Amino acid sequence: MPGIICLEGNWNENNLSKEISIAPVLQHLATNMNIKVIHKHCSTVEQLKYYFNLLSENRKYKGYGIIYLAFHGRSGNIYLDKHNHISLAELMQLSMENKKTKNIFDGRRVHFGCCTTLKNGKIADEFLTQTGAKLITGFVKKVDFHDSTTFDMLFLGKLAYTTKYNQLIDTIIRNHENFTRELGFVSYSKV
């Protein structure tokens, strides 16, 4: 059974009475597509580091082949909350701090469910190379939460069950050309 590890930021700090989360999408994938899901909220670098270490040290999480980072974003950055961001370079470094194990991204597929985080192709290529990830995907445009979450559900559900990443991405782009173009969906892989 495939698995997804999702780390999610805070979407709506200005209105705490309005809960916004990708949790229902993950629940759908778990219930209807038989995908194991780990979902944790992260709003600090310390929380991110804690989960990176915990999830990469424990062998029982090795079968979770997809890392889904669901945060606000800007070019080359993810925002843990309104005031705290971490660059992809810092994210790479953070993932490699634990010398006891491989970093959390090594050998996995990584999807950035974040606005414009992968806008800089050079940084995206470096992230792919330095972390040992098999594939990284995400968006180069500012995206609507509901549109990108709908896309993420479609894409991650299919990605969980294939090893032919480039073929899947070609099919997704061909079958959903307007949607992927509107979102600015991009992918980087070693193959």
VOGU-3710 file (C-alpha; in Angstrom, 3 decimals, decimal comma):
1> mpgiiclegn> 0,000/0,000/0,000  1,522/3,354/-1,010  1,881/6,200/1,454  1,953/9,998/1,628  3,578/12,098/4,346  1,988/15,538/4,399  3,358/18,477/6,350  0,933/21,400/6,279  1,321/25,033/7,275  -1,189/27,537/8,596
11> wnennlskei> -3,434/28,856/5,833  -5,586/31,397/7,610  -3,951/32,997/10,659  -6,100/36,123/10,387  -9,322/34,217/11,089  -8,861/31,383/13,570  -12,576/30,572/13,518  -12,301/29,525/9,870  -10,452/26,230/9,549  -8,752/25,688/6,204
21> siapvlqhla> -6,903/22,429/5,633  -6,051/19,849/3,022  -7,006/17,139/5,547  -10,288/16,224/3,733  -8,310/15,572/0,535  -5,923/13,305/2,400  -8,858/11,513/4,015  -10,344/10,932/0,551  -7,060/9,455/-0,686  -6,830/7,186/2,371
31> tnmnikvihk> -10,442/6,015/2,293  -11,150/5,770/-1,423  -7,734/5,072/-2,917  -6,214/2,903/-0,175  -3,233/5,201/0,410  -1,599/5,381/3,861  -1,443/8,991/5,074  0,548/10,787/7,755  -0,614/14,402/8,167  1,088/16,868/10,519
41> hcstveqlky> 0,838/20,635/10,929  4,087/22,621/11,042  4,360/26,312/11,805  7,987/26,530/12,971  11,353/25,395/11,683  11,754/23,391/14,911  8,563/21,421/14,146  9,731/20,821/10,586  13,104/19,563/11,831  11,410/17,344/14,429
51> yfnllsenrk> 9,210/15,673/11,801  12,075/15,354/9,312  14,151/13,517/11,905  11,316/11,373/13,248  10,068/10,335/9,821  13,510/9,607/8,377  14,859/7,721/11,422  11,984/5,280/11,857  12,010/2,453/9,308  8,239/1,987/9,512
61> ykgygiiyla> 7,822/5,215/7,509  10,115/4,111/4,688  7,154/2,900/2,607  5,698/6,408/2,432  7,061/7,296/-0,989  5,545/10,773/-1,360  6,292/13,905/0,654  3,543/16,512/0,217  4,471/19,971/1,496  1,305/22,063/1,743
71> fhgrsgniyl> 2,211/25,646/2,647  1,942/29,194/1,426  4,865/29,888/-0,858  6,885/32,350/-2,861  9,649/31,760/-5,365  12,183/29,430/-3,748  10,460/29,550/-0,322  7,737/27,965/1,762  5,950/29,918/4,489  5,408/28,018/7,721
81> dkhnhislae> 3,184/30,834/8,928  2,632/34,491/8,088  6,031/35,575/9,425  8,320/32,540/9,121  9,589/31,209/5,846  12,314/28,790/4,865  14,105/28,769/1,522  14,535/25,607/-0,510  18,284/25,832/0,177  17,581/25,940/3,930
91> lmqlsmenkk> 15,042/23,129/3,548  17,717/21,002/1,838  20,183/21,768/4,606  17,625/21,034/7,333  16,775/17,688/5,732  20,434/16,641/5,758  21,310/17,632/9,348  20,622/14,181/10,791  23,794/12,235/10,021  22,323/8,937/11,321
101> tknifdgrrv> 19,955/8,514/8,392  19,367/9,587/4,819  17,444/12,806/4,488  13,660/12,622/4,350  13,536/13,426/0,617  16,048/10,785/-0,519  14,440/8,319/-2,921  11,013/9,907/-2,554  8,706/11,980/-4,722  8,167/15,495/-3,381
111> hfgccttlkn> 5,166/17,666/-4,219  5,154/21,329/-3,224  1,504/22,326/-2,846  2,651/25,953/-2,563  2,296/29,082/-4,696  5,330/29,851/-6,908  7,811/27,829/-4,801  9,295/26,157/-7,896  9,400/29,336/-9,999  13,218/29,305/-10,061
121> gkiadefltq> 14,154/26,239/-12,123  17,813/26,391/-11,112  16,924/26,120/-7,412  14,451/23,317/-8,180  17,143/21,366/-10,066  19,569/21,874/-7,198  16,961/20,647/-4,697  16,417/17,512/-6,790  20,143/16,808/-7,078  21,171/17,618/-3,512
131> tgaklitgfv> 18,350/15,779/-1,722  18,304/12,600/-3,791  14,577/12,988/-4,479  13,309/10,976/-7,457  10,876/13,685/-8,529  9,809/17,139/-7,449  6,615/18,826/-8,582  4,770/22,005/-7,770  3,686/25,362/-9,101  5,343/28,412/-10,629
141> kkvdfhdstt> 2,251/30,619/-10,347  0,135/31,997/-7,536  -2,645/29,430/-7,211  -6,124/29,387/-5,731  -6,296/27,084/-2,685  -9,325/25,157/-3,933  -8,011/24,741/-7,481  -4,573/23,578/-6,381  -6,024/21,242/-3,740  -8,318/19,684/-6,339
151> fdmlflgkla> -5,325/19,192/-8,617  -3,225/17,792/-5,763  -5,900/15,177/-5,017  -5,983/14,073/-8,662  -2,221/14,103/-9,095  -1,169/12,510/-5,793  -3,767/9,765/-6,132  -2,223/8,732/-9,448  1,401/9,386/-8,427  1,061/7,019/-5,466
161> yttkynqlid> 0,487/4,066/-7,796  3,117/4,571/-10,477  6,867/4,441/-10,945  6,608/5,891/-14,458  6,635/9,493/-13,268  7,377/11,232/-16,538  4,707/9,231/-18,365  2,161/10,111/-15,659  3,056/13,804/-15,821  2,780/13,831/-19,619
171> tiirnhenft> -0,665/12,213/-19,320  -1,819/14,644/-16,605  -0,678/17,642/-18,664  -2,245/16,273/-21,848  -5,575/15,380/-20,191  -5,771/18,524/-18,063  -3,867/20,999/-20,227  -5,800/24,140/-19,294  -5,817/23,270/-15,596  -2,075/22,551/-15,400
181> relgfvsysk> -1,262/25,675/-17,414  -3,492/27,846/-15,204  -1,764/26,503/-12,090  1,729/26,668/-13,565  2,386/23,016/-12,731  5,998/21,913/-13,265  8,048/18,804/-12,587  11,725/17,924/-12,279  13,052/14,401/-12,309  16,346/12,555/-12,620
191> v> 15,066/10,404/-15,475
//
